[in-house]
Amino acid sequence: MTIREITEKIEAETLSQYAALASRTRGRLHADDKCDIRTEFQRDRDRIIHSKAFRRLKHKTQVFITPEGDHYRTRLTHTLEVMQIARTIARALRLNEDLTEAIALGHDLGHTPFGHVGEKVLNEICPGGFRHFEQSLRVVDVLEDGKGINLTYEVRDGILNHTGEHQASTLEGKIVKYADRFAYINHDIDDAIRGAIIRNSDIPAKCRKILGEKNSQRINTLICDIVSNSQNKPELCMSDEVSEAMAILRQFMFDNVYVGSEAKKEEAKAVHIIEQMFVFFLKHEDKLPQESREQIEKYGLERVICDYIAGMSDGYAIYKFNELFVPKSWAKR
């Protein structure tokens, strides 16, 4: 037996009856030889980690646009926190950690520069709209390396269905959906307190009583609650008390941080940058990179522009805007 086959055997013998087994994957978009060492889900994780889209996440906004300080979250650190929470839950429930990790690492690959404000403006100006979870799937299916990275169905399904009303077909994908919310609510509180947007005492008393006073306590409460209520069940469950407290906490963040706070004042400038670049490239498609222009006939100009802008980091978007619209100094030589 190969090492991969031994690992698959261990999975079948030790994981929950509700776990997604790598040996039973529904396969890839394109046939691919198997690895002697890694399972299919391990290979997906590695492909995501080594992708350019993953590396760009370190320079993409989570909530605060271009904050001064090294300790504010970026889209990459958010992704890593989601992965850590998701793996903890998966291990406790004896589900497939490799699949869970791959979905978590890939779930935000399609996010725009400047966080959700970038997503919002592209959704308004792009024909057919723009949703980051669909773009994340497009990144792994089409855009990365110009041909996609050919992931398994289960990882692709988890990436596409990690947010909103969508539901993944595996429990591992559903874990990532919970972990995403656990992570962003709590680390955004941490960043908002660091940025003097809110104080810990502003958090609703009911939430502090049920979930905990500290970031680590709240995450631990959420993880323990979903694990204790989901063991040996075909679905994930939370207690009514903890679920309600999390909903109240999330609404508190929308009311006090995500909308209209001091930290969001730069968003209008981000909107302007994206809108102006989109209009410019509509009129000057020759200014798009060569690899983007080669895709116009297949996907259409608007879609290609959308892909190009969505893939930008915050810093590159600002650089490109300055290159296109800000006059350069002139000196006689």
C-alpha positions, -999 to 999 in steps of 0.1 A, spaced: 0 0 0 11 36 -7 13 61 22 -18 78 7 -37 45 8 -26 39 44 -38 74 53 -71 68 35 -75 35 54 -69 53 87 -95 79 78 -121 52 70 -114 34 103 -112 64 127 -133 93 114 -170 98 121 -196 81 99 -206 116 88 -171 126 77 -162 132 40 -135 107 31 -107 116 7 -110 81 -8 -146 88 -18 -142 123 -33 -164 131 -61 -133 140 -81 -119 170 -99 -130 190 -129 -102 174 -149 -87 139 -143 -54 140 -125 -30 113 -113 -31 105 -76 -2 112 -53 15 83 -35 19 103 -3 -9 129 0 -47 124 -1 -67 144 -26 -78 169 1 -41 174 12 -32 181 -23 -60 207 -26 -47 224 6 -12 226 -8 -23 239 -42 -42 267 -24 -13 276 -1 11 278 -31 -12 300 -52 -6 336 -60 -41 345 -50 -34 332 -15 -2 353 -11 -21 384 -22 -44 381 8 -17 395 31 -22 429 15 -60 429 13 -83 447 38 -102 428 64 -122 457 79 -99 486 84 -84 502 52 -47 508 53 -45 510 91 -14 523 108 0 495 128 12 459 123 -14 442 145 -46 448 126 -60 418 107 -57 414 70 -76 390 48 -47 365 52 -46 366 90 -84 363 89 -81 332 67 -56 316 91 -78 323 121 -108 307 103 -86 277 94 -75 273 131 -111 275 145 -124 252 117 -97 225 123 -104 225 160 -141 218 155 -134 192 128 -110 173 150 -134 174 180 -162 160 158 -139 134 141 -145 150 107 -119 154 79 -94 180 90 -76 181 56 -108 189 38 -118 215 64 -84 232 62 -85 233 24 -119 249 23 -110 274 50 -77 284 33 -95 289 0 -128 305 11 -117 342 5 -94 339 -24 -118 359 -46 -121 388 -22 -116 423 -36 -92 450 -24 -106 472 3 -127 445 19 -165 443 15 -167 479 2 -147 467 -28 -171 438 -33 -201 461 -30 -189 485 -57 -180 457 -81 -214 442 -75 -230 475 -85 -210 482 -116 -203 447 -131 -229 431 -154 -242 401 -136 -230 414 -103 -201 403 -81 -201 381 -51 -168 372 -34 -177 335 -28 -184 330 -65 -152 348 -74 -132 326 -50 -145 296 -69 -136 313 -102 -101 319 -90 -95 282 -83 -114 270 -114 -102 295 -140 -80 324 -130 -51 310 -110 -22 304 -134 -46 311 -163 -63 277 -160 -73 272 -124 -58 247 -99 -83 218 -105 -95 212 -70 -119 185 -58 -156 189 -58 -158 189 -20 -134 218 -16 -150 238 -44 -184 232 -29 -172 244 5 -156 275 -10 -188 284 -29 -212 279 0 -193 293 29 -215 324 34 -251 336 33 -280 313 28 -259 288 9 -252 254 25 -222 232 17 -229 195 10 -203 183 36 -202 189 73 -166 201 68 -178 229 45 -205 238 71 -179 240 98 -160 266 78 -192 287 75 -195 288 113 -157 293 118 -158 322 94 -184 340 115 -168 330 148 -135 345 136 -145 377 120 -169 388 147 -143 383 174 -112 395 157 -130 426 144 -140 434 180 -103 431 189 -93 454 161 -121 479 168 -109 481 205 -73 485 194 -84 514 171 -105 531 198 -137 526 179 -153 508 207 -145 497 243 -149 463 257 -175 477 281 -196 487 251 -202 451 242 -237 441 252 -237 428 288 -257 397 278 -230 388 253 -202 393 278 -221 372 303 -228 343 280 -198 343 257 -171 358 278 -153 390 284 -122 383 263 -117 374 227 -102 340 235 -131 333 260 -157 341 234 -141 319 207 -137 290 232 -174 293 242 -186 293 206 -164 263 197 -173 243 228 -210 250 222 -211 238 186 -190 207 194 -211 197 224 -243 201 204 -231 184 172 -214 152 183 -226 121 165 -251 141 145 -255 145 107 -258 183 111 -241 211 130 -261 226 159 -257 254 185 -276 260 217 -303 287 214 -286 307 242 -252 309 225 -266 313 190 -287 343 202 -258 359 220 -237 356 188 -265 372 167 -267 401 191 -229 405 191 -229 405 152 -256 432 151 -237 452 176 -207 452 153 -228 463 123 -243 491 143 -211 504 158 -182 493 136 -191 480 101 -213 509 92 -206 546 97 -178 543 122 -146 564 122 -128 535 107 -150 534 76 -144 570 65 -118 561 39 -142 538 21 -156 565 -2 -121 569 -16 -118 532 -22 -151 532 -41 -138 560 -63 -106 542 -71 -124 510 -82 -151 529 -101 -126 550 -120 -104 521 -129 -133 501 -142 -145 530 -164 -110 536 -176 -103 500 -187 -137 499 -205 -124 527 -227 -87 515 -228 -87 478 -229 -52 480 -244 -40 491 -209 -50 458 -194 -22 432 -188 -15 409 -218 -29 378 -199 -61 397 -192 -65 408 -228 -62 372 -240 -93 363 -220 -116 391 -234 -129 370 -263 -138 341 -241 -153 360 -211 -161 395 -223 -144 428 -215 -165 436 -183 -158 402 -168 -121 405 -175 -119 439 -160 -137 427 -129 -113 398 -125 -83 421 -128 -95 446 -103 -108 419 -79 -74 403 -79 -56 435 -68 -42 440 -34 -50 473 -17 -16 487 -23 -15 476 -60 -50 492 -66 -37 525 -52 -5 522 -72 -25 515 -104 -49 544 -98 -20 568 -93 -3 555 -125 -35 560 -145 -48 593 -131 -21 612 -111 2 634 -132 39 626 -129 65 652 -123 82 666 -155 118 677 -157 138 688 -187 166 665 -195 
